[in-house]
């Protein structure tokens, strides 16, 4: 019992730490975009390429990392995941940060679970249950308060930031649903490692890593870029994955809400991003959506265990 309790504490600490790093990386990226002349496309290219290479190198001593490409169908799915999933979800999120702010971008991306709920209801031709309807309504209300501040006359962020944020949520939904078979067969680390590398290689054709004109390089900006790549991507992903060994996926999903909370607090305190009462209500609505949907999954798991 004592050992089990310790394992749960370790799992909780890992996912909270990983989620916090994700949230902070968005705020650090906002500083790079809005004050240091960096482009979202360039930072995403570097983030994906470096993290993908390091993750695959870490896996190489344990397994043959090239096995996945021997199956043509898996190879095609991996390319689709890398370009339409990994690249899209990373780029649209950072574009939302660039055109708006880290807090709003992260919260809008968390509409992804509600989009998944709607998509599955349509695809499976099932009437949504009251809990699912409530979650979707909360998501819509949260989006309204978050981007309008309670008034349709003025947006709190630019229309571009709203579009990029909602596109990021849609990309997250695809990123979550599409690689299910790949993940079951090959494991998350290998699939995500190659997904990052493929996505980074694809984006480098548009945003070459060597084109750094306009960027203000210093010891501080170098540290910020390294933080986004190493701590905000590689380490955060590793901690999130490792936490699944100690706690349930539903618990991990709930604790991952630390990401938008961290992004919001850091943006307000460090970058002085204005965040009013209506935006706070919107944030709570969106987080409540995630909690409702995660609790629904937990109930299913308990029933299956029985």
C-alpha positions, 0 to 999 in steps of 0.5 A: 500500500505504501509503495503504491501511494509513493508511485501515485505521488511520483505520477502526480508530480511528473504530470504536474511538472510536465504540464507546468513546463508546457505552459511556461514554454508558451509564455516564453515563446510569446516573449520571443515573438513579441519582443525579440523578433522570432517567428513562430514558424522558425521556432516550431521547426527548431522545436520539432527537429531537435526534440525529434532527433534527441528523442529518437537517439534516446530510444535507439539503444533500446529498439530498432527505431527504423522498424516502423518504416518497413510497413508501408501503411505505417509509414504513410500514417506516420507521415500523415501524423507528422504533417497534419498532426504534429506539425499542425498542432505545434504551428497553429498553437504558436501562431495563436501565441504570436498573434494573441497571447500564451494564456488565450492560445493555450485555453483555446487549444483545450477546446480540442476534447469538446471537438472530439466529443462532437466528432465522435457523436456524429461519426458514431451516429450517437446522441450525446449524453447529458454530460457531453452536451453540458461539456460542449455548452461549457466550451462554447460559453467559455470561448465566448467569454474568453475572446469577447470579454462578455460583449460582441462589440469588441474582441479581447484578442485579434481575429487572427489569434481566435482563428489560429486558436480554434484551428489549434484545437481542431489540430489537437483533436486530429492529433489525438484521434488519428495515431491510435493504431500506431500508438498501440503497435509501436508505442508513444515515444517512437511515434511521437519522435518520428512525428516530430522529425517528419513535421520539423523536416516538412516545416523546414522547407518553409522556415529553414533553421538557418534563416535567422534574420531579424532575430535578436540573439543574446544569452537570454534569448538563447536560454529561452530558445533552449528552454522551449526546445529542451524543457518545454518540449522534450522533458515535458513530453517525457514526464507526461509519458512516464506519469502514465506508468504510475497513474491512470490516463484520466488522472493524467488528463485532469492534472494536465489542466495545470498547463493553461493555468500556468500559461495564464498566471505566467502571462499575467505576472511576467508579461503583464497580459490583461486578463479580466473577470469575463476571461477568467469565467471563460477559462473556468468554463473551458477547464470544467469542460476538460474535467467533465469529459475526463470524468466520463472516461474514468467512469467507463474505465471503472465499469470495464474493470468490473 
